Amino acid sequence: MHLSKTNPYSAACPGRPLIDLIGAKWTILVVGCLTRGPQRFGELAAELEGVTPKALTQTLRQLERNGLVLRTVHPVIPPHVEYELTPLGRTLLGPVEALLGWTDAHIELCSAAQRAYDADV
């Protein structure tokens, strides 16, 4: 069993905000997109169907704030901004790939469970 330095089930746990960030709606998908290397905001927005500019901005800012994403502003006109995973951010790749792989392997079973549940409700 893994012994944790913190208790993520406690509301006072200092790790809770990080767990909330990693579990947020767009975080895993943004990290997944950034596995291909530095990308501009527009490239990320085009890849992530359904994300609003506000949601993407907030996600990128939180990832940057927590040291997972590096934002680089290139001094050209018009400004050119790129986002990329930091070395710390790259440590999330294994868990993200595992979660995306699990989703791919189990989507049919989950879809069947949803249909069965919806038929009973």
C-alpha positions as CSV (number, residue, x, y, z in Angstrom):
1,M,0.0,0.0,0.0
2,H,1.3,3.5,-0.9
3,L,1.9,5.6,2.2
4,S,0.9,9.2,1.5
5,K,2.5,12.3,3.0
6,T,-1.0,13.9,3.0
7,N,-4.6,12.8,3.4
8,P,-6.4,13.7,0.2
9,Y,-9.7,12.8,1.7
10,S,-9.4,15.7,4.2
11,A,-10.7,19.1,3.2
12,A,-7.6,20.6,4.9
13,C,-5.1,18.6,2.8
14,P,-2.7,20.8,1.0
15,G,-2.7,18.4,-2.0
16,R,-6.5,18.8,-2.5
17,P,-6.2,21.8,-4.9
18,L,-3.7,19.9,-7.0
19,I,-6.0,16.8,-7.2
20,D,-8.9,19.2,-8.1
21,L,-6.7,20.7,-10.9
22,I,-5.7,17.3,-12.3
23,G,-9.3,16.1,-12.2
24,A,-10.7,19.2,-13.8
25,K,-12.6,18.9,-17.0
26,W,-9.9,20.1,-19.4
27,T,-6.6,19.3,-17.6
28,I,-6.0,15.8,-18.8
29,L,-6.9,16.7,-22.4
30,V,-4.6,19.8,-22.4
31,V,-1.8,17.7,-21.0
32,G,-2.4,15.1,-23.6
33,C,-2.3,17.7,-26.4
34,L,1.0,19.1,-25.0
35,T,2.7,15.7,-25.3
36,R,3.3,16.7,-29.0
37,G,5.5,19.6,-27.9
38,P,5.0,23.4,-27.7
39,Q,1.7,24.6,-29.0
40,R,0.0,28.0,-29.5
41,F,-3.3,28.8,-27.8
42,G,-5.1,28.6,-31.2
43,E,-3.7,25.1,-31.9
44,L,-4.8,23.9,-28.5
45,A,-8.3,25.4,-29.0
46,A,-8.7,23.8,-32.4
47,E,-7.6,20.4,-31.1
48,L,-9.9,20.5,-28.0
49,E,-13.4,20.6,-29.5
50,G,-15.9,22.2,-27.2
51,V,-13.4,24.1,-25.0
52,T,-14.2,27.8,-24.6
53,P,-11.4,30.4,-24.7
54,K,-12.1,31.2,-21.1
55,A,-11.9,27.6,-19.9
56,L,-8.7,27.0,-21.9
57,T,-7.1,30.2,-20.5
58,Q,-8.1,29.2,-16.9
59,T,-6.7,25.7,-17.4
60,L,-3.4,26.9,-18.8
61,R,-3.0,29.5,-16.1
62,Q,-3.6,26.9,-13.3
63,L,-1.2,24.4,-15.0
64,E,1.4,27.2,-15.3
65,R,0.8,28.3,-11.7
66,N,1.5,24.8,-10.4
67,G,4.7,24.4,-12.5
68,L,3.2,21.9,-15.0
69,V,3.2,24.2,-18.0
70,L,5.6,26.8,-19.3
71,R,4.3,29.8,-21.1
72,T,6.8,31.4,-23.4
73,V,6.1,34.8,-25.0
74,H,8.3,35.3,-28.1
75,P,9.1,39.0,-28.7
76,V,7.6,39.4,-32.2
77,I,4.7,41.4,-33.6
78,P,2.1,40.2,-33.3
79,P,3.0,38.4,-30.0
80,H,3.7,34.7,-30.3
81,V,2.9,32.7,-27.2
82,E,3.6,29.0,-26.8
83,Y,2.7,26.5,-24.1
84,E,4.7,23.4,-23.3
85,L,4.9,20.8,-20.5
86,T,7.7,21.4,-17.9
87,P,9.8,18.5,-16.7
88,L,7.3,18.3,-13.8
89,G,4.4,18.4,-16.2
90,R,5.9,15.5,-18.2
91,T,5.7,13.4,-15.1
92,L,1.9,13.4,-15.6
93,L,2.3,11.7,-19.0
94,G,2.3,8.1,-17.6
95,P,-0.9,8.6,-15.6
96,V,-2.6,10.5,-18.4
97,E,-1.7,7.9,-21.0
98,A,-2.9,5.2,-18.6
99,L,-6.3,7.0,-18.0
100,L,-6.8,7.6,-21.7
101,G,-5.9,3.9,-22.5
102,W,-8.3,2.7,-19.8
103,T,-11.0,4.9,-21.3
104,D,-10.4,3.5,-24.8
105,A,-10.4,-0.1,-23.5
106,H,-13.6,0.2,-21.4
107,I,-15.7,2.7,-23.4
108,E,-18.0,0.0,-24.8
109,L,-18.7,-1.5,-21.3
110,C,-19.4,1.9,-19.8
111,S,-21.6,2.9,-22.7
112,A,-23.6,-0.3,-22.2
113,A,-23.9,0.4,-18.5
114,Q,-25.2,3.9,-19.3
115,R,-27.8,2.6,-21.6
116,A,-28.9,0.0,-19.1
117,Y,-29.1,2.6,-16.3
118,D,-31.0,5.1,-18.5
119,A,-33.5,2.4,-19.5
120,D,-34.3,1.8,-15.8
121,V,-34.6,5.4,-14.8
